[in-house]
Amino acid sequence: MGIGGLSGVRLRQSIFFIFYLLYFVIAFLGTSLSKGEIFPIFSWSLFSHVAPIFHGYEVEISRVDDMIYNPPVNFFTLKNSFRHAGARNISILKAARAYHLAMLREPSSLAALRSVIEGKYLGGVRRVDYQIVVVAYDPLQRWLTGEVIRKWQIAALSTEDSR
């Protein structure tokens, strides 16, 4: 015998019934509130705080040794040329952002940041021509179609220049 004379199956059915009854009562009360939600049970604005346009840094490669890419390709597509590209190591994007901020605030640190980008992420080849860009895109559209709304080139660099 279970609780209050209910068997195991009847007890589970009663618990589920009470749970769903309470759930719908709370849902009904939630719609009558001015905000329209009871967090964390009901939250109707799951994605209301996500910006429709995202801005991010990317590194585009226009040349690796004798191979020229026109238009330039994203660093992460060149898995065969760069070890960190295959691992999807986003630290290069953080370094690109730091390079851009250094251009604006602390130009004396540009050479050190550039040597990090070229030594750690773009090493293992003789020559790499690359650009640091900021891209604006709708995340869903970019995921579905690859579409970018706008692209700004921050810097055009080459490992040949820094040697």
C-alpha positions, 0 to 999 in steps of 0.5 A: 500500500502507498500513501493514503491507501493508493497503490504505486501506479495510482500514486504516480498518476495522482502525483503527475495529475497534481503537478500538471494541475499546479503547472497550469494554474501557475501558467494562468496566473502568470498571464494575468501578471503585468510582466506575464511571466513567473521566473524560472517556471515561465519565461516567455522572453527567452531571447529578448536580450540577444542583440539582433546584430553581432560584431566580432573580430576575425582574421582573414588570410589572403596568402599562405606561401605561394597560395593566394586566396581572392577573396581572403578566407577565414583563418579557421578554414585553413586547417591544413596550414595552421594547427590552431585553425583545426582546433578552432582556437578562438584565442586568435580572435582575442589577440586580433581584438587586443591588436585593434585596441592597441592601435587605438590606445597603446601603439607601442605594444603593436609589435609585441601583439603582432609577434604573438599572432604571427608566432603562435597562430600563423607559424609553420609557413614561410609567408602569410598575408592576413587582415584583421577585420570586424564583421557585423552579422545576424547570428542566425543568418550567418549560421544558415547562409554565411551572410555577413552584413558588413565588414571593416578592415582594421589592419592588413599585415604580412609576416614578410614585413615583420622579418 
